Amino acid sequence: MCRSIYVYVLFRAKGYPVTRRPAAAHGRRTRDAGIAGQGGKGAEKVTNTQETTPRRQVTVRPTKARPTKALPTAACPANSPEPAGAESASEPDPSTTPLTPAQAFDALYAFCAPALVRQTYLLSGRRELARESVEQAFQLAWQRWPEVAVDPDPAGWVRAAAYEYALSPWHRFRPRYRHPEPPPAEAPDRALLDVLLTLPAPYRRTLLLYDGVGLDLPETAAETEASTPAAAHRLLHAREAVTARLPELASPGALHRRLAEVASTARLRAPKPPTVRLGGERRARFWTRAAIAFTVAIIGATALTARTAPTRYEPPVPPGETVRGVPPRAAPGALSDVQLKLRAKLRSETQNGPDRLLPRAE
């Protein structure tokens, strides 16, 4: 699963080898989610199942860095002095080259993407949506890389973004996600996935973070933006719902193992890191150009309105009114015999008559 402590060492300013010692076993606290006084009667005790196994030490260094041997966990308890070799191992090496942002992003993606795809599949129950959620989360991380690079938990930052996208309620309105995907082939896997999908989204997310990823209760509450008692009650109700339908998963260890098995059965592959980076850059360029075009259109419309708008008040022309009381004009009728003779005489004498050129003198 994607652990935050394994990734933060990728973002050292100069790419030096970094060694992080795990906390002592007694530093991991067992927490009672039903905390007496808050859980009421019948509250079950929530115990972090990952506390019995100390986290292994992880050393991250660039490709050209000289190999350094990580100190064994047992040799460095939390309160014991460090050996002399530990200080020299963490000193800057002049021969090492700094990590570029692209290299650091690729390292984070290669470490977290495979696990995140499986986790988002358990959250959404859709393979394509799981891949899309991880891709969108890493594209957002690449757009905000200066912020993500200095974040104390970059893996948690990306995981929270992927979970939010996978659990978004707007996906139900998309045509491609209106029909369910084929369920897993095995009946036990189908049963567990059905139980997970029937849980409310906050309960499902809390259960996956605590029993699947292995975060402790305060970290789970912080990532789900809830108080620790609220996260504990969500976890208890989620476990009760799972146990009611699958009694064999009453043990947290068995539930953790089955979650990993169900997530591993699906054929989920994340795209390559360069593909994600280039896709994010293309998306950013597209939206930037769209915003510029929209702004130019708004400015042009404003300028056109200011140019063509009237600068002074022009009173409107009143509409015309019909004149009343005037008799209508009569249409001409047929000509009488006298009028016909007169018209024939006028037509004959106007052109050929002598009166036109030589008026008769009387």
DRENPA-67277 format. One line per field, with one value per residue (C-alpha): residue in three letters; x, y, z negated. Coordinates in Angstrom, 2 decimals. Layout:
DRENPA-67277
type <- [ala / ...] .
x <- [X / ...] .
y <- [Y / ...] .
z <- [Z / ...] .
end
This chain:
DRENPA-67277
type <- [met / cys / arg / ser / ile / tyr / val / tyr / val / leu / phe / arg / ala / lys / gly / tyr / pro / val / thr / arg / arg / pro / ala / ala / ala / his / gly / arg / arg / thr / arg / asp / ala / gly / ile / ala / gly / gln / gly / gly / lys / gly / ala / glu / lys / val / thr / asn / thr / gln / glu / thr / thr / pro / arg / arg / gln / val / thr / val / arg / pro / thr / lys / ala / arg / pro / thr / lys / ala / leu / pro / thr / ala / ala / cys / pro / ala / asn / ser / pro / glu / pro / ala / gly / ala / glu / ser / ala / ser / glu / pro / asp / pro / ser / thr / thr / pro / leu / thr / pro / ala / gln / ala / phe / asp / ala / leu / tyr / ala / phe / cys / ala / pro / ala / leu / val / arg / gln / thr / tyr / leu / leu / ser / gly / arg / arg / glu / leu / ala / arg / glu / ser / val / glu / gln / ala / phe / gln / leu / ala / trp / gln / arg / trp / pro / glu / val / ala / val / asp / pro / asp / pro / ala / gly / trp / val / arg / ala / ala / ala / tyr / glu / tyr / ala / leu / ser / pro / trp / his / arg / phe / arg / pro / arg / tyr / arg / his / pro / glu / pro / pro / pro / ala / glu / ala / pro / asp / arg / ala / leu / leu / asp / val / leu / leu / thr / leu / pro / ala / pro / tyr / arg / arg / thr / leu / leu / leu / tyr / asp / gly / val / gly / leu / asp / leu / pro / glu / thr / ala / ala / glu / thr / glu / ala / ser / thr / pro / ala / ala / ala / his / arg / leu / leu / his / ala / arg / glu / ala / val / thr / ala / arg / leu / pro / glu / leu / ala / ser / pro / gly / ala / leu / his / arg / arg / leu / ala / glu / val / ala / ser / thr / ala / arg / leu / arg / ala / pro / lys / pro / pro / thr / val / arg / leu / gly / gly / glu / arg / arg / ala / arg / phe / trp / thr / arg / ala / ala / ile / ala / phe / thr / val / ala / ile / ile / gly / ala / thr / ala / leu / thr / ala / arg / thr / ala / pro / thr / arg / tyr / glu / pro / pro / val / pro / pro / gly / glu / thr / val / arg / gly / val / pro / pro / arg / ala / ala / pro / gly / ala / leu / ser / asp / val / gln / leu / lys / leu / arg / ala / lys / leu / arg / ser / glu / thr / gln / asn / gly / pro / asp / arg / leu / leu / pro / arg / ala / glu] .
x <- [0.00 / 1.00 / 2.81 / 3.53 / 6.84 / 8.29 / 7.80 / 8.60 / 12.32 / 12.06 / 11.82 / 15.12 / 16.48 / 19.66 / 18.65 / 20.92 / 20.35 / 18.01 / 17.41 / 14.30 / 14.18 / 10.86 / 9.52 / 9.92 / 7.29 / 6.08 / 5.51 / 2.64 / -0.43 / -3.41 / -6.58 / -10.03 / -12.43 / -15.39 / -13.57 / -15.30 / -17.58 / -18.01 / -18.78 / -21.55 / -22.48 / -21.32 / -18.58 / -15.93 / -12.27 / -10.49 / -6.89 / -4.35 / -3.35 / -0.22 / 1.34 / 2.77 / 4.90 / 7.44 / 7.83 / 10.94 / 13.55 / 13.56 / 16.45 / 15.80 / 18.67 / 19.21 / 20.47 / 24.00 / 24.35 / 26.83 / 25.15 / 24.61 / 23.57 / 20.46 / 20.69 / 18.70 / 15.63 / 16.70 / 20.04 / 18.46 / 15.80 / 13.98 / 15.96 / 19.38 / 22.30 / 23.01 / 26.13 / 28.99 / 28.22 / 24.71 / 25.92 / 28.30 / 25.64 / 23.28 / 25.91 / 25.65 / 27.70 / 29.17 / 29.01 / 25.23 / 23.10 / 19.89 / 16.53 / 14.62 / 10.88 / 10.11 / 12.33 / 10.79 / 7.29 / 8.10 / 9.49 / 6.37 / 4.14 / 6.02 / 5.84 / 2.20 / 0.24 / -0.08 / -1.40 / -3.68 / -5.33 / -6.28 / -7.46 / -9.70 / -11.06 / -12.22 / -13.80 / -15.65 / -15.98 / -15.05 / -11.73 / -11.86 / -12.90 / -10.05 / -7.49 / -9.06 / -9.06 / -5.36 / -4.50 / -6.51 / -4.94 / -1.39 / -2.14 / -3.42 / -0.28 / 1.91 / 0.06 / 0.62 / 4.03 / 5.68 / 3.03 / 3.16 / 6.98 / 7.23 / 4.22 / 5.16 / 3.11 / 3.03 / 1.69 / -1.20 / -1.85 / -2.18 / -4.17 / -6.69 / -7.13 / -7.64 / -10.17 / -12.13 / -12.35 / -13.30 / -16.08 / -17.49 / -21.29 / -21.25 / -19.97 / -23.43 / -24.65 / -21.97 / -23.20 / -20.18 / -20.78 / -24.53 / -24.19 / -22.21 / -19.04 / -18.72 / -18.13 / -15.13 / -15.15 / -14.85 / -17.93 / -16.09 / -14.57 / -17.98 / -19.50 / -16.82 / -16.97 / -20.78 / -20.53 / -18.02 / -20.14 / -23.23 / -21.41 / -21.72 / -18.78 / -17.27 / -17.51 / -15.99 / -13.12 / -12.44 / -12.45 / -10.07 / -7.65 / -7.53 / -7.82 / -6.53 / -3.82 / -2.85 / -3.09 / -3.68 / -6.87 / -5.72 / -4.22 / -7.41 / -9.51 / -7.28 / -7.43 / -11.21 / -11.58 / -13.37 / -12.72 / -11.07 / -14.25 / -16.27 / -13.71 / -13.77 / -17.56 / -17.46 / -14.91 / -16.98 / -20.16 / -18.31 / -16.82 / -20.21 / -21.74 / -18.97 / -19.11 / -22.91 / -22.66 / -19.19 / -18.61 / -15.26 / -13.87 / -14.47 / -10.71 / -9.00 / -6.10 / -8.41 / -10.19 / -6.88 / -5.78 / -9.07 / -9.03 / -5.58 / -6.65 / -9.76 / -7.79 / -5.11 / -7.50 / -8.55 / -6.25 / -5.44 / -2.58 / -1.77 / -0.39 / 3.27 / 4.49 / 5.46 / 1.98 / 0.40 / 2.68 / 2.10 / -1.64 / -1.69 / 0.30 / -2.03 / -5.04 / -3.52 / -2.72 / -6.23 / -7.94 / -5.50 / -6.25 / -9.97 / -9.80 / -7.85 / -10.34 / -13.27 / -11.65 / -10.96 / -14.58 / -15.86 / -13.56 / -14.60 / -18.30 / -17.80 / -15.92 / -18.55 / -21.33 / -19.54 / -18.95 / -22.48 / -24.46 / -26.26 / -24.51 / -27.58 / -31.26 / -33.38 / -37.13 / -39.06 / -41.29 / -44.96 / -46.89 / -49.25 / -53.01 / -55.78 / -57.70 / -61.35 / -64.44 / -63.16 / -65.39 / -63.61 / -62.69 / -65.16 / -63.79 / -64.37 / -67.17 / -67.75 / -67.64 / -70.87 / -71.46 / -70.79 / -67.52 / -66.46 / -67.11 / -65.21 / -62.25 / -62.19 / -62.32 / -59.50 / -57.33 / -57.93 / -57.45 / -54.59 / -52.11 / -53.65 / -56.07 / -55.21 / -56.19 / -53.01 / -50.68 / -52.94 / -55.56 / -58.73 / -59.28 / -62.81] .
y <- [0.00 / 3.57 / 4.76 / 8.41 / 7.87 / 6.10 / 8.99 / 12.22 / 11.52 / 11.92 / 15.67 / 16.63 / 19.77 / 18.15 / 14.53 / 13.23 / 9.77 / 10.06 / 7.52 / 7.63 / 5.53 / 4.07 / 4.94 / 2.46 / -0.19 / 1.29 / 4.62 / 3.17 / 3.53 / 1.24 / 3.25 / 2.47 / 3.71 / 3.22 / 5.17 / 4.68 / 7.63 / 8.17 / 4.77 / 3.90 / 0.35 / -2.41 / -0.28 / -2.44 / -1.85 / -0.74 / -1.88 / -0.93 / -4.26 / -2.79 / -1.99 / -5.43 / -5.23 / -2.38 / -0.48 / -1.27 / 1.37 / 2.85 / 4.65 / 6.60 / 7.90 / 8.96 / 6.53 / 7.94 / 8.11 / 5.85 / 2.94 / 3.44 / 0.75 / 1.49 / 0.86 / -2.09 / -1.22 / -3.12 / -1.33 / 2.12 / 2.35 / 5.61 / 6.87 / 5.30 / 7.31 / 6.89 / 5.01 / 6.95 / 5.65 / 7.08 / 10.67 / 10.08 / 8.22 / 11.21 / 13.81 / 15.41 / 13.71 / 16.14 / 13.48 / 13.18 / 15.09 / 16.89 / 15.41 / 17.34 / 17.89 / 15.37 / 12.73 / 13.32 / 13.14 / 9.94 / 8.39 / 9.32 / 8.02 / 4.74 / 4.15 / 5.08 / 4.64 / 0.81 / 0.75 / 3.76 / 2.16 / -0.86 / 1.27 / 3.41 / 0.22 / -0.91 / 2.51 / 2.76 / -0.82 / 0.33 / -0.39 / 2.45 / 4.96 / 3.77 / 4.41 / 7.75 / 8.81 / 8.09 / 9.81 / 12.90 / 13.02 / 12.87 / 15.41 / 17.75 / 17.04 / 17.87 / 21.14 / 22.02 / 20.44 / 23.30 / 22.79 / 18.98 / 18.83 / 20.64 / 18.90 / 16.76 / 13.87 / 14.01 / 10.46 / 11.38 / 14.50 / 12.44 / 9.73 / 12.25 / 13.74 / 10.28 / 9.29 / 12.51 / 12.00 / 8.33 / 9.07 / 12.08 / 11.73 / 13.36 / 10.18 / 8.65 / 11.17 / 10.28 / 7.97 / 5.69 / 4.97 / 4.43 / 0.67 / -1.45 / -3.24 / -7.03 / -8.20 / -10.31 / -13.92 / -15.45 / -15.50 / -14.43 / -11.48 / -10.45 / -10.68 / -8.49 / -5.91 / -5.78 / -5.17 / -2.38 / -0.67 / -0.77 / 1.22 / 5.02 / 6.73 / 8.14 / 4.72 / 2.97 / 5.45 / 5.17 / 1.38 / 1.31 / 3.79 / 2.03 / -1.66 / -1.50 / 1.15 / 0.75 / 4.33 / 4.85 / 6.44 / 10.10 / 9.98 / 8.43 / 11.11 / 13.87 / 12.54 / 12.13 / 15.60 / 14.23 / 14.11 / 11.05 / 9.86 / 10.29 / 8.29 / 5.59 / 5.30 / 5.14 / 2.36 / 0.43 / 0.68 / -0.30 / -3.36 / -4.32 / -4.13 / -6.27 / -8.81 / -9.08 / -10.41 / -11.99 / -13.36 / -14.85 / -11.30 / -10.35 / -10.29 / -7.08 / -9.14 / -11.31 / -8.21 / -6.60 / -9.74 / -10.08 / -6.42 / -6.90 / -10.08 / -8.52 / -5.48 / -7.69 / -9.88 / -7.03 / -6.32 / -2.71 / -0.91 / 2.74 / 4.69 / 5.60 / 8.68 / 10.65 / 10.03 / 11.44 / 14.47 / 15.25 / 14.75 / 17.15 / 19.73 / 19.43 / 19.80 / 22.86 / 24.45 / 23.77 / 25.35 / 28.26 / 28.97 / 28.55 / 31.03 / 33.49 / 33.13 / 33.61 / 36.70 / 38.15 / 37.48 / 39.26 / 42.23 / 42.39 / 42.27 / 45.00 / 47.20 / 46.69 / 47.54 / 50.68 / 51.70 / 51.18 / 52.16 / 55.59 / 58.40 / 60.62 / 60.22 / 60.03 / 60.29 / 57.55 / 58.39 / 58.03 / 55.52 / 56.82 / 57.06 / 56.43 / 59.56 / 59.03 / 60.72 / 60.87 / 59.07 / 56.42 / 57.19 / 55.71 / 53.48 / 54.62 / 52.81 / 52.03 / 54.94 / 56.15 / 56.60 / 60.33 / 59.75 / 57.15 / 59.54 / 62.30 / 60.05 / 58.93 / 62.53 / 63.55 / 60.70 / 61.47 / 65.22 / 65.36 / 63.93 / 64.75 / 67.63 / 71.12 / 72.76 / 71.57 / 73.54 / 76.25 / 77.38 / 78.53 / 82.27 / 83.27] .
z <- [0.00 / 0.46 / -2.68 / -3.19 / -4.99 / -1.98 / 0.39 / -1.36 / -1.05 / 2.73 / 2.46 / 0.92 / 2.49 / 3.84 / 4.09 / 1.36 / -0.09 / -3.04 / -5.76 / -7.93 / -11.04 / -12.08 / -15.46 / -18.25 / -18.63 / -21.86 / -20.09 / -18.09 / -20.19 / -20.24 / -20.15 / -21.36 / -18.69 / -20.86 / -23.59 / -26.94 / -27.40 / -23.65 / -22.22 / -24.69 / -25.60 / -23.38 / -21.84 / -20.30 / -20.69 / -17.55 / -17.56 / -14.92 / -13.42 / -11.89 / -15.27 / -15.83 / -12.69 / -12.75 / -9.54 / -7.60 / -6.96 / -3.48 / -1.81 / 1.38 / 3.48 / 7.09 / 9.73 / 9.78 / 6.01 / 4.33 / 2.56 / -1.15 / -3.54 / -5.58 / -9.27 / -10.58 / -12.56 / -15.63 / -15.78 / -16.08 / -18.78 / -19.13 / -22.15 / -21.54 / -20.12 / -16.42 / -15.34 / -13.84 / -10.35 / -10.39 / -10.38 / -7.51 / -5.54 / -5.70 / -4.80 / -1.35 / 1.31 / 3.86 / 6.58 / 6.40 / 8.89 / 7.89 / 8.81 / 11.41 / 10.89 / 13.63 / 12.01 / 8.59 / 10.06 / 11.93 / 8.74 / 6.78 / 9.57 / 9.94 / 6.20 / 5.53 / 8.77 / 8.78 / 5.22 / 5.75 / 8.77 / 6.67 / 3.77 / 5.98 / 7.55 / 4.09 / 3.56 / 6.87 / 8.10 / 11.63 / 13.29 / 15.79 / 13.13 / 10.90 / 13.64 / 14.45 / 10.80 / 10.37 / 13.64 / 12.71 / 9.25 / 10.59 / 13.31 / 10.62 / 8.59 / 11.59 / 12.13 / 8.46 / 8.19 / 6.25 / 3.57 / 3.63 / 3.61 / 0.28 / -1.27 / -4.30 / -2.86 / 0.96 / 1.20 / -1.08 / 1.01 / 4.19 / 2.42 / 1.10 / 4.58 / 6.13 / 3.45 / 3.89 / 7.64 / 7.34 / 4.81 / 6.66 / 7.01 / 10.46 / 12.12 / 11.94 / 14.54 / 17.08 / 19.86 / 19.66 / 15.97 / 15.99 / 16.33 / 13.84 / 14.87 / 14.80 / 11.21 / 10.16 / 11.25 / 7.77 / 5.55 / 2.33 / 4.17 / 5.50 / 2.04 / 0.45 / 3.24 / 2.97 / -0.77 / -0.25 / 2.39 / 0.16 / -2.53 / -2.52 / -0.88 / -4.14 / -5.84 / -2.83 / -2.71 / -6.43 / -6.32 / -3.37 / -4.92 / -8.28 / -7.42 / -3.85 / -3.68 / -7.32 / -8.60 / -12.28 / -13.55 / -13.82 / -10.32 / -8.97 / -10.67 / -9.29 / -5.73 / -5.84 / -7.43 / -10.47 / -14.18 / -15.67 / -17.49 / -14.28 / -12.31 / -15.00 / -14.84 / -11.05 / -11.25 / -13.79 / -11.72 / -8.55 / -10.25 / -11.64 / -8.16 / -6.69 / -9.52 / -9.28 / -5.73 / -5.88 / -9.40 / -8.42 / -8.09 / -11.71 / -12.29 / -11.09 / -9.78 / -7.68 / -6.37 / -5.42 / -3.59 / -1.70 / -0.65 / 0.81 / 2.60 / 4.15 / 5.29 / 6.83 / 8.83 / 11.13 / 14.05 / 13.36 / 15.03 / 14.66 / 17.64 / 17.85 / 15.94 / 19.10 / 20.49 / 17.33 / 17.31 / 20.98 / 20.56 / 17.63 / 19.57 / 22.57 / 20.31 / 18.64 / 22.01 / 23.27 / 20.29 / 20.31 / 23.95 / 23.34 / 20.47 / 22.62 / 25.49 / 23.13 / 21.64 / 25.09 / 26.10 / 23.00 / 23.63 / 27.30 / 26.44 / 23.85 / 26.31 / 29.02 / 26.60 / 25.48 / 29.11 / 30.37 / 27.30 / 27.47 / 25.66 / 25.15 / 24.60 / 27.73 / 27.12 / 28.85 / 31.85 / 30.89 / 32.95 / 35.68 / 35.19 / 37.73 / 38.89 / 38.31 / 39.92 / 43.54 / 46.06 / 48.03 / 51.64 / 54.16 / 56.84 / 60.48 / 62.35 / 66.03 / 68.58 / 70.11 / 73.85 / 73.67 / 71.82 / 74.34 / 77.26 / 75.50 / 74.87 / 78.50 / 79.67 / 77.37 / 78.50 / 82.19 / 82.02 / 79.56 / 82.03 / 85.46 / 84.90 / 86.24 / 82.98 / 81.35 / 83.64 / 85.11 / 82.65 / 84.28 / 83.98 / 83.50] .
end
